[in-house]
Amino acid sequence: MRERAIETVGEPLPESAVTSPPIIQRSDIVTFCLVALLILSIIAVLYIARAFFLPVVTAAILGTMLSPAAKRLEAFRVPRPVSAALIVILTWAAFVLMIGLISVPVMDWFGKLPELGPILKDKMHVFDRPLAVWHQLQVMLGTPDTAEPSFQFPKVAWVQPTIEFLSPTFTEILLFFAVLVLFIASWPDLRRALVMNFPNHDSRLRVLKILNAIETNLGGYLLTVTLINAGVGIATGLACAVAQMPNPAGLGGLAATLNFIPIIGPILMFAILLCVGVVAMPTLAGALVAPLAFAAIAFIEGHFVTPTIIGRRLSLNALAVFLALAFWTWLWGPMGAFLSSPLLIVGLIIKEHTMPERDQPLPPD
């Protein structure tokens, strides 16, 4: 007995540092699959019924952006329905003014489409030698000799489908304006009903903070982006005037409008300026002045002006902006591209209020 007692006395073994991996339960897999199916179902419904959801969501986002203006008009004893109607009328007038400014050069260029083929062929003689070298390389590699290398003017069969894709129907436009007016007019009642729909005080307070943050950030985003894009349009118009491009005011307005669409808009505007310069200017060097000037303007705006102003309020990750742009453009086309950043801002605000970040030390690399 004494020897057995001596054998049992000793220091305890250190606890093992090896931890067993978490076990994935069947319920977790089922929950994940159900959530994935729900997300796919929502995406499918938004895509199939985009004729309804696109004008409604656009009106809701734009109405949230314009609600601070309606609140300021209420401070001057203007009734909410009257302020909503005034704001929508002014917004429509600004939109019509921008369309009228852009439509003049667009219709002019569309009228000259049959003449652009010979003009471009004459201007593109500088590429005849590279095309001949490429043709000789194909012959050396065994590619059959089909035709002489020449510059081919692209066909314009895509114009009508593109216009049909970009142009909403009369029903969608009517639905958009009806929802926009009613949303701005009834936004305080809608917000109160949404807040009071939650049972306890903490949930109501959280929802109220989310709605206030969304309204403040979207309103500030619209005002800031509009002023920045107006500056881009003015700078582009001046650059086109200095470069002696045709209709610099219309090109500046087009630059301001396209700049509302992140990433795609500046690239498309650069291509438009390049095409107009090649056609209108006598030399290729002169044709590159306006596009290069716009590239410098867009670079300064995208890397210095917008991050400095908007980044103080809400930081947007570049990858998140690009993925949101790609997804909403695929889902809803050009209007989806316009809505991508506001919808991303709404998602980030909801995430910050529902899943706040905790100050925990990061593990070592």
C-alpha positions in Angstrom: 0.0 0.0 0.0 2.8 2.4 0.9 4.6 1.8 -2.4 1.4 2.2 -4.4 0.8 5.6 -2.6 4.3 6.7 -3.4 3.8 5.9 -7.1 0.6 7.9 -7.3 2.1 11.0 -5.8 3.6 13.4 -8.4 3.2 16.5 -10.5 0.1 16.7 -12.7 0.5 16.3 -16.4 0.3 19.6 -18.4 -2.9 20.1 -20.3 -2.6 19.2 -24.0 -2.5 22.2 -26.3 -4.0 20.2 -29.2 -7.7 21.1 -29.6 -10.1 19.1 -31.5 -11.6 20.7 -34.6 -15.2 21.9 -34.4 -17.7 19.3 -35.5 -20.1 20.4 -38.3 -23.6 19.4 -37.4 -26.1 18.3 -39.9 -28.3 21.2 -38.9 -25.5 23.6 -39.8 -25.3 22.2 -43.3 -29.1 22.3 -43.7 -29.2 26.0 -42.5 -26.4 26.9 -45.0 -28.2 25.2 -47.9 -31.5 26.9 -47.0 -29.8 30.3 -46.8 -28.1 29.7 -50.1 -31.4 28.7 -51.7 -33.1 31.8 -50.3 -30.4 34.1 -51.7 -30.6 32.4 -55.1 -34.4 32.7 -55.1 -34.2 36.4 -54.3 -31.7 37.0 -57.1 -33.9 35.1 -59.5 -37.0 37.0 -58.5 -35.2 40.4 -58.8 -33.9 39.4 -62.3 -37.2 38.0 -63.7 -39.4 40.8 -62.2 -36.9 43.6 -62.9 -39.5 45.6 -64.8 -41.2 46.1 -61.4 -38.4 46.0 -58.9 -36.0 48.3 -60.8 -38.2 51.4 -60.8 -39.4 50.7 -57.3 -35.9 50.3 -55.8 -34.6 53.2 -57.9 -37.4 55.4 -56.6 -36.8 54.3 -53.0 -33.0 54.9 -53.1 -33.5 58.3 -54.9 -36.3 59.2 -52.5 -34.1 58.5 -49.5 -31.4 60.7 -51.0 -33.9 63.5 -51.6 -35.7 63.2 -48.2 -33.3 65.7 -46.4 -34.2 68.3 -49.0 -37.9 67.7 -48.3 -37.2 68.0 -44.5 -35.5 71.4 -45.1 -38.5 72.6 -47.1 -40.7 71.5 -44.2 -38.8 73.8 -42.0 -40.1 76.7 -44.2 -43.7 75.5 -43.6 -44.0 73.8 -47.0 -46.3 70.8 -46.7 -44.6 67.4 -47.3 -46.6 66.5 -50.4 -46.0 69.9 -52.0 -42.2 69.6 -51.2 -42.2 66.1 -52.7 -43.8 67.3 -55.9 -41.4 70.3 -56.1 -38.4 68.1 -55.6 -39.5 65.6 -58.2 -40.2 68.4 -60.7 -36.8 70.0 -60.2 -35.1 66.6 -60.5 -37.0 65.9 -63.7 -36.1 69.3 -65.1 -32.4 68.8 -64.3 -32.6 65.4 -66.0 -34.3 66.8 -69.1 -31.7 69.6 -69.2 -28.9 67.1 -69.1 -30.5 64.9 -71.8 -31.1 67.9 -74.0 -27.5 69.0 -73.6 -26.3 65.5 -74.6 -28.8 64.6 -77.3 -27.7 67.4 -79.7 -24.2 66.0 -80.3 -25.5 62.4 -80.1 -28.1 63.0 -82.8 -25.6 64.9 -84.9 -23.1 62.0 -84.7 -25.8 59.4 -85.5 -26.8 61.4 -88.5 -23.2 61.3 -89.7 -22.7 57.6 -89.2 -22.8 56.7 -93.0 -20.0 59.3 -93.5 -17.8 58.0 -90.7 -16.6 54.9 -92.5 -14.6 56.6 -95.3 -13.3 59.2 -92.8 -12.0 56.6 -90.4 -10.5 54.6 -93.3 -8.6 57.7 -94.4 -7.4 58.4 -90.8 -6.4 54.8 -90.1 -3.8 54.6 -92.8 -1.2 54.8 -90.1 -2.1 51.3 -89.1 -1.7 49.8 -92.6 2.0 48.8 -92.0 1.3 47.0 -88.7 -1.6 45.2 -90.3 0.6 44.2 -93.2 3.2 42.9 -90.8 0.5 40.9 -89.0 -0.7 39.5 -92.3 2.8 38.4 -93.2 3.2 36.8 -89.8 0.0 34.8 -90.3 1.3 33.7 -93.7 4.6 32.5 -92.2 2.7 30.6 -89.5 0.7 28.8 -92.1 -2.6 30.7 -91.8 -4.4 30.6 -95.2 -4.2 33.8 -97.1 -7.8 35.1 -97.2 -7.8 38.8 -98.0 -5.6 41.8 -98.0 -5.2 43.5 -94.7 -7.3 46.6 -94.3 -9.1 48.6 -91.7 -12.8 47.5 -91.5 -15.3 50.0 -90.0 -17.4 48.1 -87.4 -21.0 47.5 -88.2 -23.6 49.4 -86.3 -26.2 46.7 -86.0 -25.8 46.9 -82.2 -27.3 50.4 -82.0 -31.0 49.5 -82.1 -30.7 46.7 -79.5 -28.6 48.9 -77.2 -31.2 51.7 -77.4 -34.0 49.3 -76.7 -32.0 47.9 -73.7 -31.3 51.4 -72.3 -34.7 52.9 -72.9 -37.3 52.0 -70.2 -40.9 51.6 -71.1 -43.6 54.2 -70.4 -45.0 52.0 -67.6 -41.7 51.8 -65.8 -41.2 55.6 -66.0 -44.7 56.2 -64.7 -44.2 53.7 -61.9 -40.9 55.3 -61.0 -42.2 58.8 -60.7 -45.4 57.7 -58.9 -43.4 55.7 -56.3 -40.8 58.6 -56.0 -43.5 61.2 -55.2 -45.4 59.0 -52.8 -42.2 57.8 -51.1 -40.9 61.3 -50.4 -44.3 62.5 -49.3 -44.9 59.5 -46.9 -41.3 58.8 -45.8 -41.8 60.0 -42.2 -44.9 57.8 -41.7 -43.2 54.9 -43.4 -40.1 55.2 -41.1 -42.3 55.6 -38.0 -44.3 52.5 -38.9 -41.1 50.5 -39.6 -39.6 51.5 -36.2 -42.8 50.8 -34.2 -43.1 47.4 -35.9 -40.3 46.0 -33.6 -41.4 44.9 -30.1 -38.8 46.2 -27.6 -37.0 49.6 -27.1 -33.5 48.4 -28.1 -34.7 47.0 -31.4 -36.6 50.2 -32.2 -33.6 52.4 -31.3 -31.3 50.3 -33.5 -33.7 50.5 -36.5 -34.1 54.2 -36.0 -30.3 54.7 -36.0 -30.0 52.6 -39.1 -32.6 54.6 -41.0 -31.1 57.9 -39.9 -27.6 56.8 -41.0 -28.9 55.6 -44.4 -30.8 58.9 -45.0 -27.8 61.0 -43.9 -25.2 59.1 -45.9 -27.2 58.7 -49.0 -28.2 62.3 -49.0 -24.7 63.4 -48.5 -23.5 60.9 -51.1 -25.9 62.3 -53.8 -25.0 65.9 -53.1 -21.2 65.2 -53.0 -21.2 63.0 -56.1 -23.3 65.5 -58.0 -21.0 68.4 -57.3 -17.9 66.3 -58.1 -19.4 65.1 -61.4 -20.4 68.6 -62.3 -16.8 69.6 -61.7 -15.6 66.8 -63.9 -18.0 67.8 -66.6 -16.9 71.5 -66.5 -13.2 70.5 -66.6 -13.8 68.1 -69.5 -15.8 70.7 -71.4 -12.9 73.2 -70.9 -10.4 70.6 -72.0 -12.4 69.8 -75.1 -12.7 73.5 -75.9 -8.9 74.0 -75.6 -8.4 70.9 -77.8 -10.9 72.4 -80.4 -13.2 69.4 -80.2 -16.8 69.8 -81.6 -19.5 70.7 -79.1 -17.4 70.8 -75.9 -20.5 71.7 -73.8 -22.3 68.5 -74.9 -19.2 66.4 -74.3 -18.8 67.9 -70.8 -22.4 67.1 -69.9 -21.9 63.6 -71.2 -18.8 63.2 -69.0 -20.7 64.5 -65.9 -23.6 62.0 -66.6 -21.4 59.0 -67.3 -19.3 59.7 -64.2 -22.3 58.7 -62.0 -21.5 55.1 -63.1 -18.3 54.1 -61.4 -15.4 52.5 -63.4 -17.5 51.9 -66.5 -18.5 55.5 -67.0 -15.0 57.1 -67.2 -13.8 54.2 -69.5 -16.7 54.7 -71.9 -16.2 58.5 -71.9 -12.5 58.0 -72.7 -13.5 55.8 -75.7 -16.1 58.4 -76.9 -13.6 61.2 -76.7 -11.0 59.1 -78.6 -13.5 58.2 -81.3 -14.7 61.8 -81.7 -11.1 63.1 -81.7 -10.1 60.6 -84.4 -13.0 61.6 -86.6 -13.0 65.4 -86.0 -9.3 66.3 -85.6 -6.9 66.4 -88.6 -4.1 64.4 -86.9 -3.9 61.6 -84.4 -1.8 63.7 -82.0 -4.5 66.3 -81.9 -7.1 63.5 -81.4 -5.3 62.3 -78.3 -5.3 65.7 -76.5 -8.9 65.6 -75.2 -8.9 61.9 -74.2 -5.6 62.2 -72.3 -6.8 65.4 -70.6 -10.0 63.5 -69.5 -7.9 60.6 -68.3 -5.9 62.9 -66.1 -9.1 64.6 -64.8 -10.7 61.2 -64.0 -7.5 60.0 -62.3 -7.3 63.0 -60.1 -11.0 62.8 -59.3 -11.0 59.0 -58.6 -7.8 58.8 -56.6 -7.7 62.1 -54.7 -10.9 64.2 -54.8 -13.6 61.5 -54.2 -11.6 59.4 -51.6 -10.8 62.5 -49.7 -14.4 63.8 -49.5 -16.5 60.6 -49.4 -13.9 58.6 -47.5 -14.3 60.8 -44.5 -17.9 59.7 -44.2 -18.0 56.1 -45.3 -15.0 54.1 -46.6 -15.8 51.9 -49.6 -13.4 49.1 -50.5 -12.3 49.1 -54.1 -12.9 45.4 -54.5 -16.4 45.7 -52.9 -17.3 48.6 -55.2 -16.1 46.6 -58.3 -18.0 43.4 -57.3 -21.2 45.4 -56.5 -20.9 47.2 -59.8 -20.5 43.9 -61.7 -23.3 42.2 -59.9 -25.9 45.0 -60.2 -25.0 45.8 -63.8 -25.5 42.1 -64.7 -28.8 42.1 -62.8 -30.3 45.4 -63.8 -28.2 46.9 -66.6 -27.1 50.6 -66.5 -29.5 51.6 -63.8 -28.1 48.8 -61.7 -24.6 50.2 -62.2 -25.9 53.6 -61.0 -27.5 51.9 -57.9 -24.5 49.8 -57.1 -22.7 52.3 -54.8 -25.8 53.4 -52.9 -26.9 49.8 -52.3 -23.4 49.0 -51.1 -23.6 52.0 -48.7 -26.9 50.7 -47.4 -25.5 47.2 -46.9 -22.4 48.5 -45.1 -24.6 50.7 -42.8 -26.8 47.8 -41.9 -23.7 45.6 -41.3 -22.1 48.2 -39.0 -25.2 48.5 -36.8 -26.2 44.9 -36.7 -22.7 43.3 -36.5 -20.5 45.9 -34.8 -16.8 45.2 -34.8 -15.2 44.1 -31.5 -11.8 45.2 -30.5 -10.1 41.9 -30.2 -6.4 41.3 -30.8 -5.6 39.6 -34.1 -3.7 36.3 -34.1 0.0 36.5 -35.1 0.8 35.8 -38.8 
